[in-house]
Amino acid sequence: MDNPIGLHVGNALEVAESIHCLQGNGPDDLMELVCKLGGHLLFTAGRVNSFEEGNTKLQEVIDNGAALKKFKDMITSQGVKEDVANKLCADDPWCVLRRSKYVTDIKSSKT
């Protein structure tokens, strides 16, 4: 948690970015990280026969919407009302999330 892995830092910003990733619309480097780390986890857990198969399987569940549906199921089981969960996972999570009054862009001086 010492270093951001996406483009955004802050609760609602990170939630929105996570939902965009589950929709297949996250930043390329974050999407790659999610699939590669997840692929390793699936392989280590014995759910797939290779890291590559895990990577592919993760990309498939993102592409076919199963990952986003699982997220929606998880948040509703934790008490989020179904209509709110549906709105949150629709095209733009900002229809539910509130943006902070103050946002500061911070640019890195190096890659």
Helices and strands as residue ranges (DSSP letters): H 11-22, H 28-44, H 51-63, H 66-77, H 82-88, G 93-95
